[in-house]
Amino acid sequence: MAAPRITRLFAAVNIGSFRVSAMIAGLSETGEMIVLGSGHRAAQGIKRGYVTDMQAATHSVRDAIERAEKMANTGVQKVWIGCSGAGLVSTTARVEVDIGGRRIEQDDIEHLLVAGREVIQPDGRMVLHAQPAHYTLDGAHGVPNPKGLHAERLAVDIHVMLADGAPIRNLTETVQNAHLEVEAVVGSPVAAGHACLTPEERELGVALVEFGAEVTTVSVYAAGMLLGMQVIPFGSGDITDAVASAFGIRRYQAERLKCMSGSAIASPADHREMIPVNAPGDPEGAGPLARHADDKNRIPRAELISVITQQLGHFTEEVGKALKGMGFSGQRGQQVVLTGGGAQLPGLADYAQSALGRPVRIGAPPTMIGLPPGLATPSSSTLVGLVLYAAADPVDIRAVGPAYQPSARYSGLGLVTRVYRALREYF
């Protein structure tokens, strides 16, 4: 059977602190998303979501996208990029207009969204997203599309994501230096939410915790939209560093121990199990003996798990504080979804459920045609979510109605193209 014809092409790059990943996917004429190619490489020049060495970061982006292009057998010029640093802040705004009981037309909706520009208060920060979440007709909430309905008053809740301007410009220039255009910068909680959360979860209330290598984002969804988020400067890489420090070993050894033998839950057999510090292919006697190791350079698994759980205690404490600060409490909205590379630690869901006192599940991307098994994991939630977000063709109130010009205060950014103007607009 002939392969389905691709009608639209989407490319995404997720610039993480541990690795830079790229994906090329196409939307078929039957409406299915098909992954055509992917690639990744170790991140360089990135620290806790911020670009610290643009040349090294650019090389990582270029290498990742070239691998994806080679697999997809096609080239791309524009990409959607994910961002987990840059001081991300999520907020909502509401605007309402009088309809007078008549039928709502498209012009009424556009007028409402244009009016929404005036209620955004970025306080000197950059607006990444300004999207209508849902509409309200005379007090009836959660209307997806009010066109054709009658109402006295029409209101809309707008989700706004803000970021610090300079880190975003560093991120976009890193990608531009890799000879790519930036279609948009997307906050990682928005992208990961598209990949991991069901519409019902977003409606009832859910907390999404993206446990990355150096940054953890905690976001709260309710009534179908992202209501708030906080960034915690702690990630799974901090657990690796703690293991390396506790046993006096190299980071790569600590990462292997954590991934191969680590767990968030201890068992009685751990005290009897000795695990090798060196990998099977390492030369015999390579490197110094680890602390607490036997003559074969093996350490007790119980001590490894003790180090990991100590760090997880700090992690869940910070997550709990963030959830409390965002008002995630009460009978509704108890579900917590853990995703990101750190969420792959065995037993983490059970540990977090006990520590947070809420039901916890691990979130992974949905099944997609052509998605390699290595990407069908929590570590690729943001990358897959970027492609799904792009294909959803989200509405931004800055692109509705007459062209909107930024104020003179922000006129010195030197914007080059319409895409970058839309990205860097300030309200």
N, C-alpha and C positions, 0 to 999 in steps of 0.2 A: 504494500500500500504506500502511495506517495506521501511524503512528509507534508504536513500542513503548511500553507503559505504564511510567511511572517508579514504582517501589515505594519507593525511599529516596532522600533528597536529602542531599548533602554540600557543605559550603562550606569553603574554605580561604583563608587570607591569609598570604602570605610577606612578612615585613617585612625587606626587604634594605636595605643601605646606599646602593644606587644607585637602586632602584625598589621600590615596594610593589605587589605583584600579588595579584589575587583570582581565584578560580575557583569556579564552581558546577557541580556534576556530579550526575547521577542514575544510580542502578542500576536497570536495566530488569528486567522480569519474566523475561527470558531470561538474566539474569546479566551483561549487557554494561554497561560503564561508558560513559555518554554525557555529553560536555561540553555544558552548556547555555548557559553564558555565562562571560565572562572580562573582566577590566579591569585596567589598571595605570596608574600615574602616577609621576612622579619622587619619590623619597623625600625627605622633609624631617624634620629633627629626629632623624636616626639617624646614629650615628657608630660604625663598626666593630662593628656588631651591637648597640650599646647605644642606648637612648633618651636623647637629650640635650635634647630640647624636646618635651614631651608634647603640647602644643597643636598644634604643627606636624605631629607624627607622627600624631596622631588625625585631622587633616584629610586626610592622605594615605590613611589606611586607609579613612575614610568615602568618599572620592572613588573609590577603587579598587573597593570593594564595591558602590557605587551603579552604577558602569558595568557590573559583572558582572550585577547584578540587572536592569538595564534590558535587557541582551542576552538574559538568560534568561527575562525576563518573569515573574519571581517574586521574592519577598522571602525573606530568610533572617534567622534570629535567632541561630543558633549557628554558630561557625566553629572550625576547627582552625588553629592558627597555628604557623609555623615559627620556629626560633630558631637563630642561628649564633654568637651572642656569649654573654654571661652566664657565662663561665668554664666551659663545658661539659666534663665529664669522664665517660668511660665506663669501667665496670668490670664484673666478673662475680663471682657468688657461687654456691656449691654447697651443697645440703642433701640429706640422705639419711635414709630411714626404713626400718624393718624391716617386711617384708610377711609373711614366714614361709612362702613357697611357695604361698600361695593366689592366687585370681584377684583382680586389681586392680579395685576399684570406683571410681566417681566420688568417693565420700567419701574414699578413700585419696589421690586426687590433690589434692583440696581441702585435706586435712590437711597434705600435703607443702608445698603452696604457702603455706598459713598459717604453717607452721613457717619458711618462707623469709624471712618478715618479720623474724625475730629475727637473721638472719645479715647483714642489710644494715647497713653502718656508714657513714652519710652524713657524719659528722664536722661536724655543724652546717650542712650544705648541704641544698638542696631536691632531692627525688627527682622527676624528670620521668617516668621509665619504670622499672618493675620487672617485667619480663616473662619468663616461662619460655621459654627458647630451645629446649632439647630435653631429653629424658629419657634415663636410663640404667637398664637392667635387668641386674643381676648382671654389670656390666662391659660390656654391649653398648650402645654409644653410638649417639646419633642417632635415638632412637625418637620419632616425632612425636606419637603418642597411645598411652599404655600401657594404656588402659582395656580390660579383657577379657583381658589377658595375665596369665600367672603369673610370679612372681618371688620370690626370697628378699629382695632389697633393691631399693628404688626410689629413684633420685636424680634431681635436676633441676638444670640449670645456668640461673641467672637472670641476665639482662642488666639492668644498672642504669645509668641515665644521671642524673648529678647536675649541678646548676647553682647558681650563687650566687642567693640568694633575692631580694635587692633588685632586680637587673636584670630578673628574671622578673616580679616584681610591677609594675615600670614598664611592661613589655611588655603584661601582661594589662590593666592599667588604661588603657593607650592604646587597646586594642581595646574595652574596656567603655565608655569615653567616646564611642566611635563608635556606641553603642547596640547592641552585640553581646555575646552571651554567649560565653565561651571554653570550648569543649568540652574542649580539651587543648592544652598546649604540647608540640611535638614537636621534638626535636633535628634540625637539618638533615641530619646524616649518616644518620639513620634514614630520613627521608623520601626523600632522594636515592638511598639504597640500594634502596628499593622501586621507584624509577623506572628506575634505570640498570643494576642488577646482576641477573644470572640466578641462580636457585637453585644451579646447578652452580658458578658462580664463588664464591658465598658459602660453599659447602661445601669447595671445593678450597683456597681462600685467595685473597684479592684486596685490594688497597689502593684506596680510593676517595678521590680528591683533588678537593674542590669548590673551584674557583678563583673566588671571588666578587669583588665590586667592592673591598671593603676588608678582607675576612677570607677566609682559606683554611683549610678543615678537612681534616685528613688522618685517615682512619679505616681500620682494618684488620679485615677479616672472615675468619673461618675456622670450620670445623665448623658452618657455617650461622648463625653469630651474630656480632655486632659485639663484638670483643674489646678494642679500645682506640682512642683518638682523641686528636689534638692539634690545637690551634687556632693558626694562624700569623697574626699581625697584618700581613698583606701581601695585596694584591689587585690586580686589573687596573687599578684606579683609580690605584695608585701608578705604574704604567707610564705612564698618561696624564699624571700630574703631572710625571714625568721628561721626557717629550716637550715639555710646555709650558715647562718650565724650560730645557731645552737649546736651544730655538729662540726663546724669549722671546715666546710666543704665548699666547692665551687657552686655557682648559681645553677649551671646546667645540670649538675648532679642533684641539687636540691629540687629542681623542677621535675626531673625524672622520678625521684623518689615520691614526690607529692602526687604525680599523675599515676604512677604504677602501683604504689603501695599505700597512698594516703587515703584517709577516710575522715568523715566528720563524726562517726559513731565508733566508739571503742567496743571491743569484745574481749571476753576472758582469755581467748587464745593469743591475743596480741603480745602478752608478756613472754610467751614461749617461742614466738616467731622472730627469727633473725633475718633481716633483709639486706642484700648486698648494696653497698654504696656505689660501686662501679658497675657500669653496664656490661652485658655479656661479652661485647666485642672489645672491651678495653684490655690493654696488656696487663698481665698479672703483676701486681705490685705497683701499678700506676698511681701516682699521687700519694699524699700522706694519709695516715690512718685517721679516720674520723673520730671525734670525741665519743666516748662510750662504745667504741667499736671493739669487736673481738679480733683475734689474730688474722682472720680472713676478711677484715674490713667490712664487717656486717654490724648493723645496729639493731636494737630491739624495736620492733614495729610499734610497741606501746609508747615509746618515747617520741617517735615521729608523730603519732596521732595526738599525743599530749601537746606538742608544739602547735600543731594545726588547730586544735580545738581552742587553745588559748587565744590565738589570733581571731578565730571565728567568734569568740565571745565579744571581742572588741567590735567586730563587724556587725553582729546582730544588735549590739547596744546602740551603735550609731544609726542603724536602720530604724530601730524602735524610736529613737529620739526624733528622727526625721518624720516618721509616720505620725507621731503624736503632734509635732509642730504643724503638720498640715491637716490636723483634725480627722485623721483616719481612725475613727473609733465608733463605738455604738454597735447596734445589731446589724445594720446594713453595711455592706462593703467590707466584709471580713477577709475576703480572699486575697492572698499574696501570691504573685507569680514571680519566680526567680529565673533569670535568663542571663546570657553572657557567658564567656569562657569559664569564669569561676564557678558557675552553676553546675558544671560537669563533675565536681568533686562528689564521689559516692557518699550517700547518706546525708547530703546537705539539706534536702527538703525536710527530712525528719528532724534534724538538728534545729533548723530555723523555725519549724512549726512549734517545737517545744520552747524555744527561746522567746519567740514573738507572741505565743499564745493565740495563733491564728492558723487556719488551714493554708498550707503552702504546697504549690506544685511547681515543677520545672517546666518552663516554656521553651518551645523549640519552633522553628519555622514550619509552615505547612508543607505538605507533599506537593512537589512541582515536577513536571516533566523535565527530565534532563538534570535534575539537581543531584550532584554527587553525594554519596553517603557522608563524606567528610564535611559537607556544608549543611546537612540536615541535622545540625546540632545547635545547642544554645549559643555557642560561640559565634555563629553566623546569623543570629537573629537580626541585628541591625543591617547587615549587608543585604539579606533577602528582603527585609522590610523596606529598604530604600527603593528597590525595584518595584515592589508592590505599591508603594506610595506614589511613585512616578506614574505607574500605569493607572492609578485611580484618578489622575488628572485633577488634583485638589484646586479648589477655588481660593484665590487670594484677593482680598478686598482692594489691594493696590492695583490689580489688573482689571477692575470692573469700572465701566463708565469712562468718562473723559480721562485723558492722561493726567496723572497726578505728578506735580513737580515738587521735589523736596525744597525745604526752606533754605534761605541763603546761609543759614548757620552751618548747613552740611554740604554746601556747594563745592567745597574744595577737595572732594575725594578723587577727582580725576577719573570719573567712570567712563569706561570705554565703549561698552555695548549696551543694548537694551536689556540683555539678560543680567548683566552686572549692575545696571541701574536699579532693576527690580530687586536684586538681592540686597543692595546697599542703601536703599531708601530709608530715610528716617522720617518719622511723622512729626 
